Amino acid sequence: MPTSGTGPALPDRKRQPSGDEARGRAMRAAIALIAEKGTAGLRMSDIADRAGMSTGHILYHFGKKDRLLLEVLAWSQADLWSRFQQAVDRAASPAEKLDVFVRFYLPRHQGDERYGLWTQVLAQRHDEAGRRVLVELLDGWDERLDAIVREGRDLGHFAEVDLPEFTIRAVAMLSGISEDVMFGRSRWRHASAHAFALSALERELRPAGQGRHV
């Protein structure tokens, strides 16, 4: 934060940063540009200009745009997990935690940058190292949903579902709804994707003999 009477420090192009400083500067620049123009129009030269670095320096650290996007996605997901955990910690019951999970999984609106980044990165071809990163990120959703449902089941709040099968069905449904929202399907213009998805999960998790709410 700039102090009184001074402006923000401008990147010094004469001193090219190295190591973690360079990667951090490039990541912050990429995140800012993605928020402004999306991923499709993102160019390595734009990132270099924003970061105050040369395009060659950006290429040296990341190799190509696809690799940079993968690292930005991992950074974005780590930030999301942090905020997700804070929200889960504030939730008073497994049902509220399930609500939190659905809210964090679904895109906030058509053109949601986080989900758009996921879509673009998943569409690229990746080497084995890249695939491992993506699998770990995807598995993170399954693991968090599994923990919520397991807790609710153990407390008697949720039905005795088969956890692996339920998780596959739930995440597949949420992914399909997310694609609908991002595509701009008219069905979600006057209906809440969050409410629809949460209701569907609640119906499956509702113990026999209980009323509407799990």
N, C-alpha and C positions, 0 to 999 in steps of 0.2 A: 504494500500500500504506500503510495507516495506521501511524503511528509509535506507539511505546509510550506508553500513557496517554491516547491520543486515539482517537476513533471516526472512521468514514468521514464525509467532508464531505457534508452533505445539499444537494441542488440548491436554489438560491435562486430561488423563484418570482417574487420581486420584480424580479429582473434576468433578463429573457428573453435567452438567448444569441442570437448572430447568426452568419450565415455558416457557416463550416466547423465551428465549435464546436457550433452547433445541429444541423447534419446529423449530426455524429459522435455527439452525445448521443442523438439519435433513433434512429440506426442501432444503437447498443449496446443501447438499451432494447428495440428491436424484436427483435434477435437473442436477447436473454435471454427475452423473452416467447414467441417461437416455440419455443424449447427447452422451455419450461414447458407451453404449452397448444396448440402447433401453429399453423398458419396460419389454419384455418377460423374459429377463435374469436377471432382477433386483431382488436382494435378500436383505432381511432386514439386514442380517449380513454384506453385502457389504456396505450398507448405514451406519451402525454402525461403521465399520472400517474407512470409509471416514470421518465421522463426529467426530471421536475420542470419541465415546460413546460405551456403552455396548449394545448388542442386546436387552437385557432385558429392558434397558432404552428406546430404540426406541419403543419397543412393549408397554411399559407403556404409552407413549404419543399418539401413533397412533393405538394401538390394533392389526392391521394387515395391510398387504401390500395394500389391496384394499382401505382402508381408507386413507392411506398416498398418494396413487395415486390420489384420489379424491381431496385432499388438494393441491397437486402439480398442478393438473389441474386448480383449482380455482386461484392459484397464477399465473400460466402461462397466464390464460385468462385475469386477471387484468392487467398484463404487456402488453398483446396484445391490450386491450382496450385503454390503455394510448398511445401507439404508433399509434393506429388507429385514435384516436381523434386528435393527433398532425397532422397527414396527412390530415384529413378532414378539419381541421382549415386552412391548407395551400391551399386547393382546391379553385378554383375561381368560380366554378359553380356546380349545382346539378349533371351535367353529369360527372364532374371530381370526385365528391364525390362517385358516383356510381362505377366509375372505381376503386377507392380506396377500396370500400367495396368488390368488386369481388377479388381484389388482396389479401386482408387480409383474405378472407374466404377460398380460395382455397389453398391446400397444395403447397409448393414451388417446390416440387419434390417428386418422389417416395421415400418412407422412411422418409418423413418429420416427425420429432419427435413430434411436437405439435399435428399434426393430428393423429399420431400413438397413442399418449397418450389418445386423445379423444376416439379413436376406442376401446382401451382396457378398459377404464373406463366405457364406455357405455355398453360393453358386460357383465359386472359384475352384479350380483344381489345386490340391494341396499335397505337399510331400508328407512323408510319414510323421515328421515332427509337427507339422501344421495340423494334421488330422488328430494327433494326440491332444493338442491344445483344444481343438473344437469338441472332441469327445468329452474331455474333462469339463468344459463349460456346459455342455448339454446335460451331462450326468448330474451336474450340480442342481438343476431343476428337479430331476427325479429324486435325488437324495433329500432335498428339503421337503418335497411333498410327502415322501415316504415317512419322514420323521413326524410331520404334523398328523398324518392319518394314523400312524402307529400310536402316538400319544392319545389321540381321541378314542381309538379302539380299546386301548388298555384301560382308559378311564370309564369306558362304557358309554361314551358320548356318540361314538360312531359304530356302525354295524361291523360284523366280523367279515370284512372283505378280504379277498386274496390280494395282498399288497402289491406284488409285482404286476399282476394283471390290471388292477385298478389304476396304478400309476401310468402304465402304458396307455390305457384308454383315456385317462384324464388329460395327459399331456398331448396326446394326439388330437383330442377335441379342442383344447385350448389353442394348439397350433393352427388348426383349421379355422377357428374363429378369428385368430389374429390375422391370417392371410386375407380373410373376408374384409376385416376392418381396413387393412392397408390397401386393399384393392378398391375400397370405396363402395362395397355392395350396399344397395339402397335399403336393405332390411335393417341396417344398423343406424339409419338416420333418425329413426323415431323410436328405437328400442335400445336398451343398454346391453352391450355385449357382456359386461361384467355381471349384471344381474342374471342374464340368461345362463351364463356358464356356471355361476355359483349355485343357482337353483338346480341345475342338472347334477352337479356333484353332491349337493345336499340330499337330493332324492336317493341317490345310490348309497349314501353313507348313513341314511336315517335308520336307526335301529327299529326292528319290528315293534309295532304298537305305539310308537311315538307320533306326535303331531307333526306339523309342518316343519318346524325348525329343529335342526340337529343340535 
